[in-house]
Amino acid sequence: MAEMTEITITKPDDWHVHFRDGEMLKAVAPWTARQFGRAIIMPNLPDPVTTAAQAADYRRRILQALPDSAIDAGFLPLMTSYLTDQTDPDDLAQGYVDGVFTAAKLYPANATTNSAHGVSDVSKIHPVLEKMQEIGMPLLIHGEVVDHSVDVFDREEVFIKKVLRPLLTMFPALRVVLEHITTKQAVEFVRAMNGRLAATITAHHLIINRTDIFKGGIRPHLYCLPIAKREEHRLALREAATSGEASFFLGTDTAPHPVGDKETDCGCAGIFTGMNAMELYAQVFEEEDALDKLEAFASLNGPAFYGLEPNSGALTLKREDWTVPESLDVGDGRAVRPFMAGEVLHWRVQTT
């Protein structure tokens, strides 16, 4: 078979993005808008987005940070609400009905970056989940337990057993996305739900395993939460992503931090893939001989789960070797290191 030199797919969406705010937002948002038609925006700012008014204001700042070309192409930030123990079900529902919120995000308290205000016990938001189930509002979950007695590499598996399975039983009509899955147990659980549950998969979890974090020394720019797992889990994720199955779709979890905040004695969790996301996914799908499944994963499965139409535009990737830049300037003398900085990728997004 002749080697493919170009791929054109329906314009994809990113169903899990961290844009941050301020100068960082201005630096990273255009990279996502360059590749994707829509993006689910995570609400875990230092002052979390918990109200519709805050979400509308954050959306305005995002749009202001984009170049005219992205605005003209119709890039759409889809806003989410940060759930807390005090979230009011009716206020949340009104934000959804008014079209401000697309979904709500459940962070277990202290599970990841800026999650201190998250939910301390899922039982405290049962009224919120009941209301979300009633109106069809999707729940997005960071699926890890926060328990120092549980090994960091086991927190996703334990969350599925102790929290997610009972939650799905209690709220059988709730639409749920298990975000950035990292284990074969998560893949198996999603499949066992037969479309009842969806999952996003990042590019970096398809490429690295936990050994890579310590290859030749500690690699702080490969540290993320959920943390990368053993090779058997990476392979399970690659098989799921490239299967074409409707329950799995693209969510980069691109999470930029300044280099100084990564390379320190207590570095931040997060990997910045916003600069080269589609090139990374294309490379993985090619390695798995599954380029014909890329469109389903990147462009079709997500909208179907959210009840939206696929984007009307298209994205073309061309076979072209290029080197990922070592850093991205984010202002104030700070920089972000992209995933696979300094390495050669073999596909490149074509911009018009």
C-alpha positions in Angstrom: 0.0 0.0 0.0 1.3 3.5 -0.9 2.3 5.7 2.0 -0.3 8.3 2.8 1.0 11.8 2.4 -2.1 13.8 3.3 -5.2 13.3 5.5 -8.4 15.4 5.5 -11.0 14.9 8.2 -14.0 16.8 9.5 -12.7 19.6 11.7 -12.0 18.0 15.1 -12.9 19.2 18.6 -10.9 19.1 21.9 -13.2 17.9 24.7 -10.7 18.9 27.5 -8.6 22.0 27.5 -6.9 24.2 30.1 -6.4 27.7 28.8 -5.5 29.4 32.2 -5.9 33.2 32.1 -4.1 36.4 31.4 -0.9 36.3 29.4 -0.8 32.5 29.4 -4.3 32.4 27.9 -3.2 34.8 25.1 -0.2 32.6 24.3 -1.8 29.2 24.3 -5.5 29.6 23.1 -4.6 30.4 19.5 -2.8 27.1 19.1 -6.0 25.2 20.1 -8.2 27.3 17.9 -5.8 26.6 15.0 -6.6 22.9 15.0 -10.1 22.5 16.6 -13.6 23.8 15.9 -14.7 23.7 19.6 -13.1 23.1 22.9 -14.5 22.2 26.4 -12.8 24.7 28.7 -11.8 23.5 32.1 -13.0 25.8 35.0 -10.2 25.3 37.5 -8.7 28.8 37.5 -7.2 30.0 40.8 -10.6 31.6 41.3 -12.7 28.7 40.0 -15.5 29.3 37.5 -18.6 28.4 39.5 -21.3 30.7 38.2 -22.7 31.5 34.8 -21.6 35.1 35.1 -18.0 34.0 35.7 -18.2 31.6 32.8 -19.6 34.2 30.4 -16.8 36.6 31.4 -14.1 33.9 31.0 -15.5 33.1 27.5 -15.3 36.8 26.6 -11.6 36.8 27.6 -10.9 33.7 25.6 -12.4 35.1 22.5 -10.5 38.3 23.0 -7.3 36.3 23.1 -7.8 34.7 19.7 -6.6 36.0 16.3 -9.2 37.2 13.8 -8.6 34.1 11.8 -9.9 31.9 14.6 -12.9 34.1 15.2 -13.7 34.1 11.4 -13.4 30.3 11.4 -16.0 30.2 14.2 -13.9 28.6 17.0 -16.3 28.0 19.9 -15.2 27.7 23.6 -17.7 25.5 25.4 -17.8 26.5 29.1 -18.0 24.3 32.2 -19.0 24.9 35.8 -16.6 23.9 38.6 -18.7 21.9 41.1 -18.2 22.5 44.9 -19.9 21.2 48.0 -22.0 24.3 47.9 -23.1 24.3 44.2 -26.8 25.2 43.9 -28.7 22.8 41.6 -31.1 25.4 40.3 -28.4 28.0 39.6 -26.4 25.4 37.7 -29.4 24.3 35.8 -30.3 27.8 34.8 -26.8 28.3 33.4 -27.2 25.2 31.3 -30.6 26.1 30.1 -29.4 29.6 29.2 -26.6 28.1 27.0 -23.7 29.4 29.1 -22.7 26.0 30.5 -22.2 23.0 28.3 -21.2 20.7 31.2 -20.1 20.6 34.8 -16.8 19.4 36.1 -16.3 17.2 39.2 -12.9 17.6 40.7 -12.4 15.6 43.9 -10.9 18.1 46.3 -7.1 18.4 46.0 -6.9 15.8 43.2 -5.0 18.1 40.8 -4.1 21.7 39.9 -6.4 24.3 41.4 -8.8 21.7 42.8 -8.7 22.7 46.5 -12.3 24.0 46.1 -13.5 20.7 44.6 -16.0 18.2 46.0 -15.0 16.7 49.3 -17.6 13.9 49.1 -19.8 13.0 46.2 -22.7 12.5 48.5 -22.7 16.3 49.1 -23.6 17.0 45.5 -26.3 14.3 45.1 -29.0 17.0 44.6 -26.9 18.6 41.9 -26.4 15.3 40.1 -30.1 14.6 40.4 -30.9 18.0 38.7 -28.2 17.4 36.0 -29.7 14.0 35.3 -33.1 15.6 35.0 -32.0 18.2 32.4 -29.5 16.1 30.5 -26.5 18.1 31.5 -23.2 16.2 31.1 -21.0 15.5 34.1 -17.2 15.5 33.5 -15.1 13.6 36.1 -11.5 13.7 37.1 -11.5 10.1 38.1 -9.1 9.7 41.0 -9.5 9.2 44.7 -7.7 11.5 47.0 -6.5 9.2 49.7 -2.9 9.0 50.9 -3.3 5.3 51.6 -3.9 4.7 47.9 -0.9 4.5 45.7 -0.9 7.3 43.1 -0.7 4.7 40.3 -3.9 3.1 41.6 -6.1 6.1 42.2 -8.0 5.8 39.0 -8.8 2.1 39.4 -9.9 2.7 43.0 -12.1 5.6 42.0 -13.9 3.5 39.4 -14.7 0.8 42.0 -15.5 3.0 45.0 -17.0 6.1 43.5 -17.9 5.9 39.8 -19.7 2.5 39.7 -22.0 3.4 42.7 -22.6 6.9 41.2 -23.8 5.4 37.8 -26.0 3.0 39.6 -27.6 5.8 41.7 -28.1 8.1 38.7 -28.8 5.8 35.8 -29.7 8.5 33.3 -26.8 10.9 34.1 -24.5 11.5 31.1 -21.0 11.1 32.2 -17.5 11.5 30.7 -14.6 9.9 32.5 -11.8 12.3 31.6 -8.3 11.5 30.5 -8.4 7.8 31.3 -5.0 6.1 31.9 -5.7 2.5 32.7 -6.9 -0.7 31.0 -9.4 -1.0 33.9 -10.9 2.3 32.7 -11.1 1.1 29.1 -12.8 -2.1 30.2 -15.2 -0.3 32.5 -16.2 2.2 29.7 -16.8 -0.7 27.4 -18.9 -2.6 30.0 -21.2 0.4 30.2 -22.3 -0.1 26.5 -22.5 3.6 25.7 -23.7 4.7 29.1 -20.3 6.2 29.8 -17.8 8.0 27.6 -14.1 8.7 28.0 -11.6 11.1 26.7 -8.0 10.1 25.9 -5.0 12.4 25.8 -2.2 12.3 23.2 0.5 12.1 25.9 -1.0 9.1 27.6 -0.9 7.3 24.2 2.8 8.1 23.9 4.5 7.8 27.3 4.3 5.3 30.1 5.5 5.8 33.7 9.1 4.7 32.9 9.5 7.7 30.6 9.1 10.0 33.5 12.3 8.7 35.0 14.3 8.0 31.8 17.9 9.3 32.4 16.7 11.3 35.4 13.4 12.9 36.6 11.5 14.4 33.6 9.3 17.1 35.2 7.7 18.0 31.9 6.2 14.5 31.6 4.5 14.8 35.0 0.8 15.0 34.8 -2.3 14.0 36.8 -3.5 11.4 36.3 0.0 10.2 36.1 1.1 8.0 33.2 0.9 4.3 34.1 2.6 1.0 33.1 3.1 0.0 29.4 0.2 -2.4 29.5 -2.1 0.5 30.2 -0.6 2.7 27.5 -1.2 -0.1 25.0 -4.8 -0.6 26.2 -5.4 3.2 25.6 -3.9 3.0 22.1 -6.2 0.1 21.2 -9.3 1.9 22.6 -8.5 5.2 20.9 -7.9 3.6 17.5 -10.8 1.2 17.7 -13.4 3.7 16.3 -15.7 2.9 19.2 -18.1 5.7 19.9 -17.4 5.9 23.7 -13.8 7.1 23.2 -12.9 10.5 21.9 -10.3 13.2 21.9 -9.5 15.3 24.9 -6.0 16.6 25.1 -6.0 17.8 28.7 -3.4 20.3 27.5 -2.3 22.0 30.7 0.4 24.7 30.3 2.7 25.7 33.2 5.7 28.0 33.0 9.0 26.2 32.9 10.0 27.5 36.3 6.8 26.0 37.9 7.6 22.6 36.4 11.4 22.6 37.1 11.2 23.1 40.8 11.3 21.1 44.0 7.5 20.7 43.9 6.6 20.9 40.2 3.1 21.4 38.8 1.2 18.6 37.1 0.4 19.2 33.5 1.6 18.6 29.9 1.2 21.2 27.2 0.1 19.5 24.0 -2.0 22.4 22.6 0.8 23.4 20.2 0.9 20.0 18.3 -2.1 17.9 19.4 -3.4 16.7 16.1 0.1 16.0 14.8 0.7 13.8 17.9 -2.6 11.9 17.5 -2.0 11.4 13.7 1.4 9.9 14.5 -0.1 7.5 17.0 -2.9 6.5 14.7 -0.4 5.9 11.9 1.8 3.8 14.1 -1.3 1.7 14.9 -2.2 1.4 11.2 -5.5 3.2 12.0 -5.5 6.5 10.2 -8.9 5.6 8.9 -10.2 5.7 12.5 -8.8 9.2 13.3 -11.8 11.1 12.1 -14.2 9.1 14.4 -12.0 9.6 17.4 -11.2 13.3 16.8 -14.3 14.7 15.0 -17.4 12.5 15.3 -17.7 10.6 18.6 -17.5 13.6 20.8 -20.2 15.6 19.2 -22.4 12.5 19.1 -22.1 12.0 22.8 -22.8 15.7 23.6 -25.8 15.8 21.2 -24.1 18.2 18.8 -23.6 18.2 15.1 -20.0 17.6 13.8 -18.2 20.7 12.6 -18.9 21.8 9.1 -15.3 22.6 8.2 -12.3 20.3 7.6 -8.8 19.9 8.8 -5.9 18.7 6.6 -2.7 17.2 7.9 0.3 16.7 5.5 3.2 14.3 5.9 6.0 16.7 6.7 8.9 16.3 9.1 9.2 19.2 11.5 10.8 19.8 14.9 8.7 20.8 17.9 10.0 24.1 19.3 11.9 24.0 22.6 9.6 26.6 24.2 6.7 28.9 23.7 7.1 32.5 25.0 4.1 33.4 27.3 5.2 36.9 28.3 6.7 38.3 31.4 9.9 36.5 30.8 8.2 33.1 31.1 8.0 30.2 28.7 6.1 26.9 28.4 7.8 23.7 27.1 5.6 21.8 24.6 5.3 18.1 24.7 8.1 16.4 22.7 10.0 19.6 22.5 13.0 19.3 20.2 11.7 16.0 18.7 10.7 15.4 15.1 7.0 14.7 14.2 6.0 13.4 10.8 2.6 15.1 10.3 1.7 18.8 10.3 -1.5 20.7 10.3 -2.1 22.7 7.2 -3.4 26.2 7.9 -5.1 28.4 5.4 
